């Protein structure tokens, strides 16, 4: 089943089926034994999609906390190697603004960190444990009790996430703090998943919004990666060279401005107006799948 609603009835059933499909695909990937890094990236993406779906039904799902934690923990169990590799990739983006000697020293430390983490990992066990979690999750999905019918099951979660996204945009703009931008990023990503789930209601209109949210997520993701890089360099080398700090901060400022410019455009509607508009699109879906 695609990661979207395709008809306007049996909504709770569709939620379970969408989750089941993502879980089954993750389980298959964990058992495939292909490229580890690519597999980890895809497995974490599946978990994020499921968590986005869960946030859409959160106000009407009593077991949200338990199920959300299940998929968050599963993704986190695979994150160490990927996070280390992302620091290397992010450093390469800012290296052109740093002296060659400093580049060599920092890159060596970052690459050594990747090797160290990889050497400590039992990749087979990691994937096996992840598969066990997905296997248990697959058994639980059919028992999810979702309160509400039709669009009413989805509207509160859609509204809450979008309202939080708007609030956190304002906090990021006001404070400029890395943590505020990271919080804004998380709700932007959740809203992106929600629009993805509704996309079939109005593919042309919501598809465009989805693409714009994806771009916003890229800006905010790169901003977060730079903040993590700065912390990582300090942790690995004991200090942050002034030229490195300047290069990182320069890129962060540029990304923050791009994100705020686009984010303001994507949050002009009040939550009630956005939910009302999505509900009108919802009625364009066929009654039966």
C-alpha positions as CSV (number, residue, x, y, z in Angstrom):
1,X,0.0,0.0,0.0
2,X,1.3,3.5,-0.9
3,X,2.1,5.9,1.9
4,X,-1.2,7.8,1.4
5,X,-4.9,7.5,1.9
6,X,-6.7,6.5,-1.3
7,X,-10.3,6.7,-0.2
8,X,-12.3,8.5,2.4
9,X,-13.9,5.6,4.3
10,X,-12.5,3.0,6.7
11,X,-9.9,5.5,7.8
12,X,-8.7,3.5,10.9
13,X,-8.3,0.5,8.7
14,X,-6.2,2.5,6.2
15,X,-4.0,3.8,9.0
16,X,-3.3,0.3,10.1
17,X,-2.7,-0.9,6.6
18,X,-0.3,1.9,5.8
19,X,1.7,1.2,9.0
20,X,1.7,-2.5,8.3
21,X,3.0,-2.0,4.8
22,X,5.9,0.2,6.1
23,X,6.7,-2.3,8.8
24,X,6.7,-5.3,6.4
25,X,9.0,-3.4,4.0
26,X,11.4,-2.6,6.9
27,X,11.4,-6.2,8.0
28,X,12.2,-7.4,4.5
29,X,15.1,-4.9,4.2
30,X,16.5,-5.9,7.6
31,X,16.8,-9.5,6.3
32,X,18.1,-8.7,2.8
33,X,21.8,-8.5,3.8
34,X,22.6,-5.8,1.2
35,X,24.7,-2.6,1.6
36,X,24.6,-1.9,5.3
37,X,24.7,1.9,5.1
38,X,22.0,2.1,2.5
39,X,19.9,-0.4,4.4
40,X,20.3,1.6,7.6
41,X,19.2,4.8,5.8
42,X,16.1,3.1,4.4
43,X,15.2,1.4,7.7
44,X,15.4,4.7,9.6
45,X,13.3,6.4,6.8
46,X,10.6,3.7,7.3
47,X,10.5,4.3,11.0
48,X,10.2,8.1,10.5
49,X,7.3,7.6,8.1
50,X,5.5,5.4,10.6
51,X,6.1,7.9,13.4
52,X,4.7,10.7,11.1
53,X,1.6,8.6,10.6
54,X,1.3,8.0,14.3
55,X,1.5,11.8,15.0
56,X,-1.4,12.3,12.6
57,X,-3.7,10.1,14.8
58,X,-2.0,10.9,18.1
59,X,-4.9,12.7,19.8
60,X,-7.2,9.7,19.0
61,X,-4.7,6.9,19.7
62,X,-4.3,6.1,23.4
63,X,-1.2,3.9,22.8
64,X,0.7,6.6,20.9
65,X,3.5,7.0,23.4
66,X,4.2,3.3,23.5
67,X,4.1,2.8,19.8
68,X,6.0,6.0,18.9
69,X,8.8,4.9,21.4
70,X,9.0,1.5,19.7
71,X,9.9,3.0,16.3
72,X,12.0,5.8,17.7
73,X,14.1,3.4,19.7
74,X,14.4,1.0,16.7
75,X,15.7,3.9,14.5
76,X,18.1,5.1,17.2
77,X,19.6,1.7,17.5
78,X,20.9,2.1,14.0
79,X,22.0,5.7,14.1
80,X,25.6,5.8,15.4
81,X,27.4,4.8,12.1
82,X,25.1,7.0,10.0
83,X,25.5,10.0,12.2
84,X,29.3,9.7,12.1
85,X,29.2,9.4,8.3
86,X,27.0,12.5,8.0
87,X,29.6,14.5,10.0
88,X,32.2,13.7,7.3
89,X,29.8,14.6,4.5
90,X,28.8,17.9,6.2
91,X,32.5,18.8,6.9
92,X,33.2,18.3,3.2
93,X,30.6,21.0,2.4
94,X,32.3,23.6,4.5
95,X,36.0,22.6,3.9
96,X,36.5,25.0,1.0
97,X,36.5,27.9,3.5
98,X,39.1,26.3,5.9
99,X,42.9,26.1,5.7
100,X,44.3,22.9,4.2
101,X,46.2,21.9,7.4
102,X,43.1,22.3,9.5
103,X,41.0,20.4,7.0
104,X,43.4,17.4,7.1
105,X,43.5,17.2,10.9
106,X,39.7,17.4,11.3
107,X,38.9,15.1,8.4
108,X,41.3,12.5,9.8
109,X,39.5,12.7,13.2
110,X,36.1,12.4,11.7
111,X,37.0,9.5,9.4
112,X,38.7,7.7,12.4
113,X,35.5,8.1,14.3
114,X,33.6,6.4,11.5
115,X,36.0,3.5,11.4
116,X,35.9,3.2,15.2
117,X,32.1,3.0,15.4
118,X,32.0,0.6,12.5
119,X,34.5,-1.7,14.1
120,X,32.6,-1.8,17.3
121,X,29.3,-2.7,15.6
122,X,28.0,-6.2,15.1
123,X,26.0,-5.3,12.0
124,X,24.3,-8.7,11.7
125,X,23.1,-8.4,15.3
126,X,21.9,-4.8,14.9
127,X,19.8,-5.8,11.9
128,X,18.6,-8.9,13.6
129,X,17.5,-7.0,16.7
130,X,15.8,-4.4,14.5
131,X,14.0,-7.2,12.6
132,X,12.7,-8.6,16.0
133,X,11.3,-5.2,16.9
134,X,9.5,-4.9,13.5
135,X,8.2,-8.5,13.8
136,X,6.6,-7.6,17.2
137,X,5.3,-4.3,15.8
138,X,3.6,-6.2,12.9
139,X,1.8,-8.3,15.4
140,X,0.6,-5.2,17.3
141,X,-0.7,-3.1,14.5
142,X,-4.0,-5.0,14.1
143,X,-4.7,-4.3,17.7
144,X,-4.3,-0.5,17.5
145,X,-7.5,1.1,18.8
146,X,-8.2,4.4,17.0
147,X,-11.0,6.6,18.2
148,X,-13.1,8.5,15.6
149,X,-14.3,8.0,12.1
150,X,-13.5,9.6,8.8
151,X,-11.6,12.8,8.6
152,X,-12.4,13.5,12.2
153,X,-9.9,10.8,13.2
154,X,-7.1,12.8,11.4
155,X,-8.0,16.4,11.8
156,X,-6.8,17.0,15.4
157,X,-3.3,15.6,14.7
158,X,-3.0,17.5,11.5
159,X,-4.0,20.7,13.3
160,X,-1.7,20.1,16.3
161,X,1.4,19.3,14.3
162,X,0.9,22.3,11.9
163,X,0.2,24.7,14.9
164,X,3.4,23.5,16.6
165,X,5.3,23.9,13.3
166,X,4.2,27.6,13.2
167,X,5.0,28.2,16.8
168,X,8.5,26.7,16.5
169,X,9.2,28.7,13.4
170,X,8.5,31.8,15.5
171,X,10.8,30.5,18.2
172,X,13.6,29.8,15.8
173,X,13.3,33.2,14.2
174,X,13.2,35.0,17.6
175,X,16.1,33.1,19.3
176,X,18.2,31.9,16.4
177,X,19.3,29.0,18.6
178,X,20.3,25.6,17.1
179,X,17.9,23.7,19.4
180,X,15.0,25.9,18.3
181,X,15.7,25.3,14.6
182,X,16.0,21.5,15.3
183,X,12.6,21.5,17.1
184,X,11.1,23.4,14.1
185,X,12.7,20.8,11.8
186,X,11.0,17.9,13.6
187,X,7.5,19.4,13.3
188,X,8.2,20.4,9.7
189,X,9.1,16.8,8.9
190,X,5.9,15.6,10.6
191,X,3.8,18.0,8.6
192,X,5.6,16.9,5.4
193,X,4.6,13.3,6.2
194,X,1.0,14.4,6.8
195,X,0.8,16.2,3.5
196,X,2.3,13.1,1.9
197,X,-0.5,11.0,3.4
198,X,-3.2,13.4,2.0
199,X,-1.5,14.0,-1.3
200,X,-3.8,11.8,-3.3
201,X,-6.7,14.0,-2.3
202,X,-5.4,16.8,-4.5
203,X,-2.1,15.7,-6.2
204,X,-1.4,18.9,-8.0
205,X,-1.9,21.2,-5.1
206,X,-0.7,19.1,-2.2
207,X,2.1,17.6,-4.3
208,X,3.5,21.1,-4.7
209,X,3.2,21.8,-1.0
210,X,4.9,18.5,-0.3
211,X,7.8,19.4,-2.5
212,X,8.1,22.8,-0.8
213,X,8.1,21.2,2.6
214,X,10.7,18.8,1.4
215,X,12.9,21.7,0.4
216,X,12.3,23.4,3.8
217,X,13.3,20.1,5.5
218,X,16.5,20.0,3.5
219,X,17.5,23.5,4.7
220,X,16.7,22.7,8.3
221,X,18.3,19.3,8.1
222,X,21.6,20.8,6.7
223,X,21.4,23.4,9.5
224,X,21.1,20.7,12.1
225,X,23.9,18.7,10.6
226,X,26.2,21.8,10.9
227,X,25.3,22.2,14.5
228,X,26.1,18.5,15.2
229,X,29.3,18.8,13.2
230,X,30.5,21.7,15.5
231,X,29.7,19.6,18.6
232,X,31.4,16.6,17.1
233,X,34.6,18.3,16.2
234,X,34.9,19.6,19.8
235,X,34.2,16.2,21.2
236,X,36.8,14.5,19.0
237,X,39.5,17.1,18.9
238,X,39.0,19.1,22.1
239,X,38.4,22.5,20.4
240,X,36.8,24.3,17.4
241,X,39.3,26.2,15.3
242,X,38.1,29.8,14.7
243,X,38.1,29.4,10.9
244,X,36.1,26.3,11.2
245,X,33.6,27.9,13.5
246,X,33.3,30.9,11.1
247,X,32.7,28.6,8.1
248,X,30.1,26.6,9.9
249,X,28.3,29.7,11.3
250,X,28.3,31.3,7.8
251,X,26.6,28.3,6.3
252,X,24.1,28.1,9.1
253,X,23.1,31.8,8.7
254,X,22.5,31.3,5.0
255,X,20.5,28.1,5.6
256,X,18.5,29.8,8.4
257,X,17.5,32.7,6.1
258,X,16.4,30.4,3.3
259,X,14.4,28.3,5.8
260,X,12.7,31.3,7.4
261,X,11.8,32.8,4.0
262,X,10.2,29.6,2.8
263,X,8.8,28.6,6.2
264,X,6.9,31.9,6.5
265,X,5.2,31.2,3.1
266,X,4.2,27.7,4.1
267,X,2.7,28.8,7.4
268,X,0.6,31.8,6.5
269,X,-2.7,29.9,7.1
270,X,-4.0,29.5,10.6
271,X,-4.4,25.8,11.6
272,X,-8.2,26.0,11.4
273,X,-7.9,27.3,7.8
274,X,-5.4,24.7,6.7
275,X,-7.5,21.8,8.2
276,X,-10.6,23.2,6.6
277,X,-8.9,23.3,3.2
278,X,-7.5,19.7,3.6
279,X,-10.9,18.5,4.6
280,X,-12.4,19.9,1.3
281,X,-9.7,18.1,-0.6
282,X,-10.4,14.9,1.4
283,X,-13.9,14.9,0.0
284,X,-12.5,14.6,-3.5
285,X,-11.2,11.1,-2.7
286,X,-13.3,8.1,-3.9
287,X,-15.6,6.7,-1.2
288,X,-14.1,3.2,-1.5
289,X,-10.7,1.9,-2.3
